[in-house]
């Protein structure tokens, strides 16, 4: 008998059965030869059998036994079957079985021990590596398969045919993968191949068998299932074509169209890395090694002290309910005041003024003759009218953007007044106006006017000086007068403006049939709000023509309105003058995936702004009257102004269409689906794009501009909400560069008085969460620049793509492997196309705050969020919770759109 070891390089010529990996093992192959004693003439003929072994330190397990000759020996075949059935036995057990079968294999056990001495370096199967791998390959979100079966069984009853069979097309929906039907179909095929099921219908028992396998918590079982999905011909090897197919499938399941288009390129990359000997295939242990690589330690809490603090912080964040209701109320009130004291005192002041004016006017009319005819109704109407005058004047001030920007930039009133809530306060005042209108008009129409109409002649006598010698005899008398029709028209116009400003109409949440659908959306809101010009004219007229007041100096409506209306008029004149006197030249236009239009325009002389601020844009080709706000994405040091505009409504949709008409396909190396650049050095050889005329107005203050007040900032952008933070992170890098240059040149010590003290930020964490991979093209250049120039690690960038299933889901497992390989080799992320690695699904915000609280103990951290309102509550709640439970104080600021 002869025994020869098959090396790794030669293993391509050795046929294999299905792959099987054992813990901490690597595989060796050996060939055994023996002479058949059936006849003297055959004594020189040798028969070879191939035995594939899994060797682990001091033990050997038989993986497979196969004869290599075309004419199989029945005895050898029987032996092979018996050995494969006992593949998990140790080498000693295998040797004993061989000796009992035939004396011709007595030397096998000695040769197996020789093979064990020269085994492959074992794969890292440490506890941490295995735990990481288990997280990286899950087919179901539930960890308890038996608990999940009840729901699967219920869905089987709903989806199965009348004969009790489940079709392949409904398998994904049955196991909870209804959003990934293609992936679920491939999983079904892999599980069916393993069981030699060729039909596309399975019984409940077979479904339970499938479920037990995909819910198995062992790493080997998960790895085998994933390998079976890729290995479609069940030969135990994965070819480049099979890798390409599974990459396309994973990309499709995760809505990654670009990765799907490059599937062939990435399949080649995987084969280059995992098949260095150019065998043309990879095996299961190659995937195993990739999955068992240790997780990144960059964002983990490393030392023992930090881990202990982390545990203490987690315990302190656990809600503990005080049994005493008084202490509960006190604690909630205390925390509420700590978080909202600026809003509280402003609201208290406003309510106090409204209440004071109401009481003042109520008492005044309580002592007049009209009270004896119309009673408390006239007192209520006049008290409400006084608050209406005040609120109609006050509501103009929160929308005076230039005034607010000047105040927050030039004064320290921002420490007392929550300027970030100016629009919210505008809405609160609108509610106050609504209450005032109801009380004022309701009291007149339903109470004091009827009392006046039904008053006796004697009772009416004191009212003759106000209503005339003849007593009014019906409602029409009141309606036809200036006081009546002006009031009714005002109420109607304000009701229209108030209704169309509500979120249901403004954001188009109500689907109305044509032509009524035109009253929804931003345009309807914008135009209806300009009815205020008519309303204020009627208000002055209404306030001058009063029934019960004839002296001009007692008609105070104009007194309330004069100053606010003057401020607002100056505000609008400044906007109009500034936007038209300072024309801008369009330098670059790019249309990106995700319906985003990027504009770069020349910076007008004297246009100074801070990162985080915004400006208004007008395009006469779309509408000569509409102005829309957009965050500035360029940094203050840039020689241009940049904005990124996402198509969300009629105006932005038309703007994108207008600019797309002058764009063309980008040249090589340029980003965007469409693009047009204005060449300042144009010599006439090419045609200058005929861009539409654009006007800008700004800049205006926004919450994000206060980031410089903090040494550490957490910036969270949701989708297009990343725009103000792009400017901020560019500004941070530029400021730190400037400080470093001044320190090197010695200018900082010589010009201490000239060095600005406002810039304090030394660490920034930027989290960008978006649904689409194409979104990363918007700021690819910025991301790459920061990754290359930020040598000190001042800015930590985290990109999240929510269309990709969470890290650990089998649907994204291959993408995670590919991401790791490509970033290690080329330094580029396969999802974003930038140097910043993309995370999958949504961030765990609790863990984000926890890490910051531990890394920056005793510091103030500014949390700035820009995006849809849905995430505001969670981020604010975490900021409050961690501020109370740790020494780190989080101060939350938000900007919703």
LOVEX-259717 format. One line per field, with one value per residue (C-alpha): x, y, z; residue number from 1; residue in one letter. Coordinates in steps of 0.2 Angstrom, whole numbers. Each point is the difference from the previous one (the first is absolute). Example, Ala and Ser with C-alpha at 12.3 -4.5 7.8 and 13.67 -1.06 7.14 Angstrom:
2
X	62,6
Y	-22,17
Z	39,-3
seq	1,2
type	A,S
//
This chain:
897
X	0,6,-5,3,-4,-10,7,-10,6,-4,-17,-8,3,-9,-19,-9,-17,-10,9,0,10,4,4,19,4,9,-2,13,-2,8,0,1,5,-2,1,-16,3,-14,12,19,-1,-6,13,9,-16,-2,-16,0,-12,0,-4,-3,4,-4,15,0,16,0,-16,-5,-17,-5,-8,-3,6,0,7,10,-1,-14,-4,-5,4,-16,10,8,-17,-8,15,-2,-18,3,14,-10,-14,13,8,0,10,18,14,1,-18,2,16,-9,-14,12,9,-16,-5,16,18,6,-3,10,13,-13,0,19,-1,-14,10,14,-12,-6,18,0,-17,-5,0,-17,-13,-3,-15,2,-16,1,3,-14,-12,4,-3,-16,-6,6,-11,-18,-15,-13,-1,-7,14,-13,-5,-13,-8,-1,-7,-18,-1,7,-12,-14,5,2,-19,-4,11,0,-11,-16,11,11,15,10,7,18,-7,-8,14,8,-16,-3,17,0,10,-14,10,14,-9,14,12,-13,-2,18,0,-15,10,15,-10,-9,16,7,-15,-1,-17,-3,-18,-5,-12,3,-10,-1,12,13,-2,3,16,5,-4,10,15,-1,-3,14,11,17,12,4,-19,-2,16,-5,-17,8,13,-14,-9,16,5,-15,8,4,17,8,8,-5,5,2,-17,-9,8,-6,-18,0,7,-14,-13,6,2,-18,-7,9,-5,18,-1,18,7,-11,7,18,-4,12,14,-3,-1,17,7,-7,8,17,0,-7,7,19,5,-12,-9,-16,-11,0,-6,-10,15,5,-17,3,16,-8,-14,10,11,0,-12,7,5,-2,-16,1,3,17,6,-7,-4,-10,-10,-4,-6,-10,-9,-3,-7,-11,-7,-3,-10,-12,-16,-4,-18,-2,-15,-3,-11,5,19,-4,-9,14,14,-9,-3,18,7,-13,5,19,-3,-12,2,3,-17,-9,4,-4,-16,-4,4,-11,-15,2,-1,-15,-9,4,-7,-16,-3,4,-13,-13,0,0,-16,-8,-1,-8,-18,1,2,-18,-7,12,7,16,-1,7,13,6,0,10,12,3,2,14,10,-3,8,15,2,-3,14,11,-2,10,16,5,1,11,15,13,-4,1,16,8,-5,6,17,3,-7,-1,-19,1,4,-17,-11,-2,2,0,-18,-5,-12,-7,-4,-8,-11,-5,-5,-10,-10,-2,-7,-12,-6,-2,-10,-12,-3,-2,-11,-9,-5,-5,-11,-7,-2,1,-7,-16,-2,1,-13,-12,4,-15,-1,5,14,6,0,18,5,-7,17,8,-13,-11,-17,-9,4,7,-14,10,18,1,2,16,6,-2,10,19,3,-10,6,18,0,-8,12,15,-7,-2,18,8,-9,6,18,-1,-7,13,14,-4,11,-13,-2,18,9,-13,-6,-18,-3,-14,-8,4,-1,-1,17,8,-5,13,18,13,-6,-18,7,12,-13,-14,12,1,-18,6,3,-19,-3,10,-8,-17,6,5,-17,-9,9,-4,-19,-5,-18,4,15,0,16,15,12,-10,1,16,1,12,11,3,3,11,17,-1,-7,14,14,-8,-1,18,4,-8,8,17,-3,-6,14,14,-6,-1,15,11,-2,9,8,-3,16,-5,-16,-1,-15,3,-9,-14,-7,13,5,17,3,16,-1,12,1,-6,11,-2,-10,6,-7,3,-1,-17,-9,-12,-5,-16,1,-12,-1,-10,-1,-10,-9,4,-8,5,16,5,13,15,15,16,12,16,12,2,18,-6,-1,-17,-17,-7,-17,-8,-18,-11,-16,-14,-13,-6,12,16,-6,-2,17,8,-8,5,18,0,-3,16,10,9,8,15,18,11,4,-14,-14,-19,-13,0,12,4,15,3,18,8,14,-12,9,-16,4,-14,-18,-3,-16,-15,-4,-17,1,2,-2,6,-5,10,8,-12,4,-4,3,16,9,3,11,16,-6,4,17,-9,-15,-11,-7,-14,-7,-15,1,1,1,19,2,3,13,10,4,4,12,9,1,7,14,4,0,11,12,0,4,14,7,0,8,14,3,0,-14,-11,11,3,-18,-10,-12,-4,-3,-19,-5,-17,7,1,-4,13,-10,-14,-11,-10,-13,-9,-15,-7,-11,9,17,0,-2,19,4,-6,15,12,14,-2,0,16,8,-3,6,16,4,-7,16,-3,-17,-10,-15,-8,-11,-13,-11,-15,-10,-17,-5,13,-5,8,18,-2,-15,4,-7,14,14,9,-1,9,13,2,1,14,10,-2,4,15,7,-6,-5,-17,-17,-11,-16,4,15,9,15,-13,-7,-19,-9,-16,-18,-3,12,-3,-2,1,17,6,-5,8,16,1,-4,14,13,-4,-4,-3,-2,-14,-5,-10,-13,-6,-13,-7,-13,-18,-9,-1,17,-1,-8,12,16,-7,-5,17,8,-10,2,19,2,-9,9,18,12,-1,-13,-9,-8,-12,-4,-11,-6,-14,-6
Y	0,18,16,17,17,12,18,16,4,-17,-2,7,-18,-8,-2,5,-4,13,12,-2,10,-5,12,5,-12,1,-14,-12,-13,-17,-14,-19,-13,-19,-16,-10,-18,-7,-8,-3,10,15,2,14,10,14,8,17,8,18,5,18,4,14,1,9,1,-18,-7,-5,-1,-8,12,-12,-16,-2,-13,8,-15,-1,-17,1,-14,-4,-2,17,8,-8,6,18,0,-6,13,14,-4,1,16,8,-15,2,-8,-14,-5,1,-11,-13,0,-2,-15,-9,2,-7,-4,10,16,-3,13,14,7,2,10,11,5,5,11,8,7,10,8,17,14,0,13,11,-7,10,6,18,-5,-13,12,13,-13,-5,18,1,-14,-1,-5,5,14,-11,-9,-13,-11,-10,16,7,-16,4,15,-9,-14,13,8,-18,-2,16,-3,-18,-8,-10,-15,6,4,17,6,6,18,2,-7,17,7,-16,2,19,4,8,15,-12,-12,-4,-3,-11,-9,-4,-6,-11,-8,-3,-8,-11,-5,-6,-11,-6,9,5,6,18,-5,-6,-7,8,-14,5,18,-4,-9,16,11,-10,2,18,4,-11,11,-10,9,-16,-2,18,-1,-16,8,15,-11,-10,15,5,-18,-3,-16,-8,-4,7,14,18,7,18,-1,-6,14,12,-6,1,17,6,-8,8,17,-2,-5,16,12,3,3,5,-15,-11,8,-3,-18,-8,12,-4,-19,1,9,-13,-14,9,1,-17,-10,6,-17,3,-16,8,-3,3,-11,2,2,16,8,-6,9,16,-1,-4,15,10,15,18,7,18,4,-12,4,-8,1,-8,17,6,-17,2,18,-6,-12,13,12,-14,-4,19,1,-13,8,-2,6,9,-7,18,9,17,-4,-6,16,10,-10,2,18,4,-9,9,17,-4,-5,13,15,12,-5,0,18,7,-9,6,18,-2,-8,13,15,-8,-3,17,9,-11,4,18,2,-11,11,16,-6,-7,18,7,3,-14,-13,4,-4,-14,-7,-10,-4,17,-1,-17,7,15,-9,-13,15,7,-16,-1,17,-5,-17,6,12,-13,-13,10,1,-19,0,15,-10,14,7,-16,-5,17,-2,-17,4,17,-2,-13,-1,-17,-6,5,-1,-16,8,-18,-1,15,-9,-10,16,7,-15,1,19,-6,-12,15,10,-14,0,18,0,-13,10,16,-5,-13,13,13,-12,-11,10,19,4,-11,9,17,-5,-6,14,11,18,6,-12,6,18,1,-9,13,10,-15,-9,14,6,-15,-17,-13,-12,-15,-7,8,17,-6,-10,14,13,1,-7,-16,-4,4,-12,-14,2,0,-16,-9,5,-5,-17,-3,4,-9,-16,0,2,-16,-14,-11,13,8,-17,-7,-14,1,-7,10,-3,12,15,1,-7,17,6,-11,1,15,11,1,3,14,9,-1,7,16,3,8,16,1,-5,14,13,-6,-1,18,5,-12,8,18,-3,-5,0,4,12,16,9,-3,-1,-14,-10,-9,-13,10,4,-19,-3,15,-6,-18,4,13,-13,-13,12,4,-18,-4,16,-6,-17,7,13,-12,-14,11,11,-14,-12,-17,-10,-18,-9,-19,-10,-19,-11,-15,-16,2,15,12,16,7,19,10,18,15,8,18,13,2,-16,-7,-15,-13,-19,-7,15,0,12,2,-4,7,-5,10,-13,-11,14,19,1,-16,0,-17,-2,-12,-4,6,-14,10,5,19,-1,-6,12,-6,-3,-18,-7,-18,0,-16,-2,0,11,9,14,-11,-12,14,7,-16,-2,18,-3,-18,7,10,-15,-14,-17,3,-2,-14,3,12,-5,1,-7,17,14,18,11,18,1,17,-3,-3,6,-2,-17,-7,6,8,-9,11,-1,7,16,-4,13,-4,8,-2,-6,-4,-8,-18,-11,-9,17,-1,-16,11,2,-19,-9,-16,-1,-14,4,-11,2,-9,-1,17,7,-3,16,12,-12,-2,19,-2,-15,9,16,-10,-7,17,8,-13,2,18,-1,-13,11,15,-10,-6,18,7,13,-6,6,16,4,-7,14,-3,-19,-4,-8,-6,-16,-14,-16,-13,-16,-3,-16,0,-13,1,-12,-2,-13,0,-5,14,13,-2,8,16,3,-13,13,8,-18,-4,16,-1,-18,5,16,-3,-8,3,-8,16,-6,-17,-4,-13,-4,-10,-8,-6,-9,-13,-13,1,-6,-18,-4,-13,11,12,-12,-1,18,2,-12,9,17,-6,-7,15,13,-10,-1,16,11,3,-5,-11,9,18,1,10,-3,-1,-17,-1,-8,-10,4,13,6,-6,18,-6,-7,15,11,-12,-1,19,1,-11,8,18,-1,17,9,9,-8,9,-11,7,-9,5,-11,-6,2,-19,-2,16,-7,-15,11,13,-14,-8,17,3,-17,-1,18,-6,-17,6,14,4,13,-1,16,-4,11,-5,7,-9,1
Z	0,-4,8,-8,7,-12,2,-1,-17,-7,8,-16,-8,14,-1,16,8,8,11,19,12,18,14,1,-14,-17,-14,-7,-13,-2,-12,5,-12,2,-11,-2,4,-11,-12,-2,-17,9,14,-9,-3,13,5,8,12,4,18,5,18,12,11,17,10,8,-8,-18,-7,-16,-12,-15,-8,-19,-12,-14,-12,-13,6,18,12,9,16,-1,-4,15,10,-7,5,18,2,-6,12,14,-6,17,8,5,-9,12,-3,-19,1,10,-12,-14,8,3,-18,-8,6,-16,9,17,-4,-3,18,0,-16,6,15,-12,-9,16,3,-16,1,-7,12,9,-3,15,9,15,10,-6,-18,0,8,-13,-14,7,0,-18,-7,6,-11,12,12,15,9,7,-15,10,6,-18,-7,7,-11,-15,3,0,-16,-8,4,-9,-15,-3,-14,3,0,14,-11,0,-17,-2,-4,17,10,4,6,11,9,1,-15,-10,-6,-7,-11,-11,14,9,-16,-1,18,-4,-14,11,13,-12,-9,17,2,-19,-1,-18,1,3,13,18,14,18,6,-13,4,18,-5,-10,14,13,-12,-3,18,6,11,-3,-11,-10,-5,-5,-10,-9,-4,-8,-9,-7,-7,-10,-5,-12,-8,17,-4,16,-10,-4,-17,-6,-9,16,10,-13,1,19,0,-13,11,16,-8,-7,17,8,-14,-5,-19,-2,8,-10,-16,6,6,-12,5,19,-4,-8,16,11,-10,0,18,5,-14,-1,-8,-15,2,-7,16,18,14,16,11,-10,5,17,2,-7,12,15,-1,16,0,-1,17,-6,8,15,18,3,18,15,9,-15,-1,19,-3,-15,11,14,-13,-7,17,4,-16,5,4,19,5,16,10,6,-13,7,-2,-18,-4,7,-9,-17,3,5,-16,-11,7,-2,-18,-5,11,-14,-8,16,5,-18,1,17,-5,-15,9,14,-13,-8,16,6,-15,0,18,-2,-14,8,16,-11,-8,15,6,-16,-4,-14,14,6,-17,-7,17,1,-18,-5,13,-7,-18,4,11,-14,-12,10,0,-19,-3,10,-8,-18,3,9,-13,-13,11,0,-19,-1,-5,-2,17,9,-9,4,19,2,-9,8,18,14,1,-7,17,6,-15,-10,-18,-7,4,-9,-12,14,9,-16,0,19,-3,-15,12,12,-14,-4,18,0,-16,7,16,-9,-15,10,14,-12,-12,13,16,0,-17,4,16,-8,-13,14,12,5,-5,17,1,-17,4,6,-17,-12,0,-7,-11,-4,5,-8,8,-13,-4,-8,-2,-18,8,8,-15,-12,10,-2,17,-5,-18,4,15,-10,-14,12,8,-16,-7,17,0,-18,5,16,-8,-15,12,10,-3,-9,-14,0,-1,-12,12,-6,-17,-8,-17,-15,0,19,1,-4,17,8,1,3,-14,7,17,-6,-11,14,13,-10,2,16,-10,-2,18,8,-11,5,18,0,-8,12,15,-5,-3,17,7,18,-2,-10,6,-11,14,8,-16,4,-14,-11,16,2,-18,-5,6,-4,-18,-2,5,-12,-14,2,1,-17,-8,5,-7,-16,-2,5,-11,-16,3,3,-15,0,-14,-1,0,1,-1,3,1,11,4,13,-9,7,-10,6,-4,2,-3,2,17,0,7,18,2,17,8,13,-3,4,-7,-14,-15,-11,-18,-14,-18,-11,-13,13,9,2,17,9,12,8,14,-2,11,-6,-3,-4,13,4,-6,-18,-14,-5,8,-2,4,-3,-4,1,-10,13,-8,-15,0,3,-13,-13,5,-3,-17,-5,4,-7,-17,-1,7,-9,5,11,-7,7,18,3,12,-3,-12,-10,2,-7,5,-4,-6,6,-12,-14,-16,-11,-7,10,3,17,8,-1,19,7,10,19,14,18,17,16,10,14,17,4,15,-7,-1,19,-1,4,17,4,0,-5,-12,-6,-17,-6,-18,-6,-19,-8,18,-1,-10,15,8,-16,1,19,-2,-14,11,15,-11,-7,17,8,-15,2,19,-3,-14,12,14,-12,-6,17,-5,14,14,-9,-4,14,0,-18,2,1,16,-7,-8,14,-9,1,-4,-11,-3,-16,-3,-17,-2,-17,-9,-17,-5,-13,14,3,-17,7,11,-6,-3,17,9,-9,3,19,0,-8,9,18,6,18,0,5,-10,2,-15,0,-15,1,-14,6,-16,5,13,17,2,4,-11,-13,-14,3,6,-17,-2,17,-6,-16,9,11,-14,-12,14,6,-18,-9,15,-8,7,-11,5,1,-12,12,12,15,4,-1,15,-4,6,13,14,18,7,18,-3,-9,15,12,-9,0,18,5,-12,5,18,8,-16,-9,-17,-12,-9,-17,-10,-17,-9,2,16,3,8,10,16,1,-1,12,12,0,2,16,7,-2,6,17,1,-4,3,-19,-4,-17,-7,-14,-15,-14,-17,-9,-18
seq	1,2,3,4,5,6,7,8,9,10,11,12,13,14,15,16,17,18,19,20,21,22,23,24,25,26,27,28,29,30,31,32,33,34,35,36,37,38,39,40,41,42,43,44,45,46,47,48,49,50,51,52,53,54,55,56,57,58,59,60,61,62,63,64,65,66,67,68,69,70,71,72,73,74,75,76,77,78,79,80,81,82,83,84,85,86,87,88,89,90,91,92,93,94,95,96,97,98,99,100,101,102,103,104,105,106,107,108,109,110,111,112,113,114,115,116,117,118,119,120,121,122,123,124,125,126,127,128,129,130,131,132,133,134,135,136,137,138,139,140,141,142,143,144,145,146,147,148,149,150,151,152,153,154,155,156,157,158,159,160,161,162,163,164,165,166,167,168,169,170,171,172,173,174,175,176,177,178,179,180,181,182,183,184,185,186,187,188,189,190,191,192,193,194,195,196,197,198,199,200,201,202,203,204,205,206,207,208,209,210,211,212,213,214,215,216,217,218,219,220,221,222,223,224,225,226,227,228,229,230,231,232,233,234,235,236,237,238,239,240,241,242,243,244,245,246,247,248,249,250,251,252,253,254,255,256,257,258,259,260,261,262,263,264,265,266,267,268,269,270,271,272,273,274,275,276,277,278,279,280,281,282,283,284,285,286,287,288,289,290,291,292,293,294,295,296,297,298,299,300,301,302,303,304,305,306,307,308,309,310,311,312,313,314,315,316,317,318,319,320,321,322,323,324,325,326,327,328,329,330,331,332,333,334,335,336,337,338,339,340,341,342,343,344,345,346,347,348,349,350,351,352,353,354,355,356,357,358,359,360,361,362,363,364,365,366,367,368,369,370,371,372,373,374,375,376,377,378,379,380,381,382,383,384,385,386,387,388,389,390,391,392,393,394,395,396,397,398,399,400,401,402,403,404,405,406,407,408,409,410,411,412,413,414,415,416,417,418,419,420,421,422,423,424,425,426,427,428,429,430,431,432,433,434,435,436,437,438,439,440,441,442,443,444,445,446,447,448,449,450,451,452,453,454,455,456,457,458,459,460,461,462,463,464,465,466,467,468,469,470,471,472,473,474,475,476,477,478,479,480,481,482,483,484,485,486,487,488,489,490,491,492,493,494,495,496,497,498,499,500,501,502,503,504,505,506,507,508,509,510,511,512,513,514,515,516,517,518,519,520,521,522,523,524,525,526,527,528,529,530,531,532,533,534,535,536,537,538,539,540,541,542,543,544,545,546,547,548,549,550,551,552,553,554,555,556,557,558,559,560,561,562,563,564,565,566,567,568,569,570,571,572,573,574,575,576,577,578,579,580,581,582,583,584,585,586,587,588,589,590,591,592,593,594,595,596,597,598,599,600,601,602,603,604,605,606,607,608,609,610,611,612,613,614,615,616,617,618,619,620,621,622,623,624,625,626,627,628,629,630,631,632,633,634,635,636,637,638,639,640,641,642,643,644,645,646,647,648,649,650,651,652,653,654,655,656,657,658,659,660,661,662,663,664,665,666,667,668,669,670,671,672,673,674,675,676,677,678,679,680,681,682,683,684,685,686,687,688,689,690,691,692,693,694,695,696,697,698,699,700,701,702,703,704,705,706,707,708,709,710,711,712,713,714,715,716,717,718,719,720,721,722,723,724,725,726,727,728,729,730,731,732,733,734,735,736,737,738,739,740,741,742,743,744,745,746,747,748,749,750,751,752,753,754,755,756,757,758,759,760,761,762,763,764,765,766,767,768,769,770,771,772,773,774,775,776,777,778,779,780,781,782,783,784,785,786,787,788,789,790,791,792,793,794,795,796,797,798,799,800,801,802,803,804,805,806,807,808,809,810,811,812,813,814,815,816,817,818,819,820,821,822,823,824,825,826,827,828,829,830,831,832,833,834,835,836,837,838,839,840,841,842,843,844,845,846,847,848,849,850,851,852,853,854,855,856,857,858,859,860,861,862,863,864,865,866,867,868,869,870,871,872,873,874,875,876,877,878,879,880,881,882,883,884,885,886,887,888,889,890,891,892,893,894,895,896,897
type	X,X,X,X,X,X,X,X,X,X,X,X,X,X,X,X,X,X,X,X,X,X,X,X,X,X,X,X,X,X,X,X,X,X,X,X,X,X,X,X,X,X,X,X,X,X,X,X,X,X,X,X,X,X,X,X,X,X,X,X,X,X,X,X,X,X,X,X,X,X,X,X,X,X,X,X,X,X,X,X,X,X,X,X,X,X,X,X,X,X,X,X,X,X,X,X,X,X,X,X,X,X,X,X,X,X,X,X,X,X,X,X,X,X,X,X,X,X,X,X,X,X,X,X,X,X,X,X,X,X,X,X,X,X,X,X,X,X,X,X,X,X,X,X,X,X,X,X,X,X,X,X,X,X,X,X,X,X,X,X,X,X,X,X,X,X,X,X,X,X,X,X,X,X,X,X,X,X,X,X,X,X,X,X,X,X,X,X,X,X,X,X,X,X,X,X,X,X,X,X,X,X,X,X,X,X,X,X,X,X,X,X,X,X,X,X,X,X,X,X,X,X,X,X,X,X,X,X,X,X,X,X,X,X,X,X,X,X,X,X,X,X,X,X,X,X,X,X,X,X,X,X,X,X,X,X,X,X,X,X,X,X,X,X,X,X,X,X,X,X,X,X,X,X,X,X,X,X,X,X,X,X,X,X,X,X,X,X,X,X,X,X,X,X,X,X,X,X,X,X,X,X,X,X,X,X,X,X,X,X,X,X,X,X,X,X,X,X,X,X,X,X,X,X,X,X,X,X,X,X,X,X,X,X,X,X,X,X,X,X,X,X,X,X,X,X,X,X,X,X,X,X,X,X,X,X,X,X,X,X,X,X,X,X,X,X,X,X,X,X,X,X,X,X,X,X,X,X,X,X,X,X,X,X,X,X,X,X,X,X,X,X,X,X,X,X,X,X,X,X,X,X,X,X,X,X,X,X,X,X,X,X,X,X,X,X,X,X,X,X,X,X,X,X,X,X,X,X,X,X,X,X,X,X,X,X,X,X,X,X,X,X,X,X,X,X,X,X,X,X,X,X,X,X,X,X,X,X,X,X,X,X,X,X,X,X,X,X,X,X,X,X,X,X,X,X,X,X,X,X,X,X,X,X,X,X,X,X,X,X,X,X,X,X,X,X,X,X,X,X,X,X,X,X,X,X,X,X,X,X,X,X,X,X,X,X,X,X,X,X,X,X,X,X,X,X,X,X,X,X,X,X,X,X,X,X,X,X,X,X,X,X,X,X,X,X,X,X,X,X,X,X,X,X,X,X,X,X,X,X,X,X,X,X,X,X,X,X,X,X,X,X,X,X,X,X,X,X,X,X,X,X,X,X,X,X,X,X,X,X,X,X,X,X,X,X,X,X,X,X,X,X,X,X,X,X,X,X,X,X,X,X,X,X,X,X,X,X,X,X,X,X,X,X,X,X,X,X,X,X,X,X,X,X,X,X,X,X,X,X,X,X,X,X,X,X,X,X,X,X,X,X,X,X,X,X,X,X,X,X,X,X,X,X,X,X,X,X,X,X,X,X,X,X,X,X,X,X,X,X,X,X,X,X,X,X,X,X,X,X,X,X,X,X,X,X,X,X,X,X,X,X,X,X,X,X,X,X,X,X,X,X,X,X,X,X,X,X,X,X,X,X,X,X,X,X,X,X,X,X,X,X,X,X,X,X,X,X,X,X,X,X,X,X,X,X,X,X,X,X,X,X,X,X,X,X,X,X,X,X,X,X,X,X,X,X,X,X,X,X,X,X,X,X,X,X,X,X,X,X,X,X,X,X,X,X,X,X,X,X,X,X,X,X,X,X,X,X,X,X,X,X,X,X,X,X,X,X,X,X,X,X,X,X,X,X,X,X,X,X,X,X,X,X,X,X,X,X,X,X,X,X,X,X,X,X,X,X,X,X,X,X,X,X,X,X,X,X,X,X,X,X,X,X,X,X,X,X,X,X,X,X,X,X,X,X,X,X,X,X,X,X,X,X,X,X,X,X,X,X,X,X,X,X,X,X,X,X,X,X,X,X,X,X,X,X,X
//
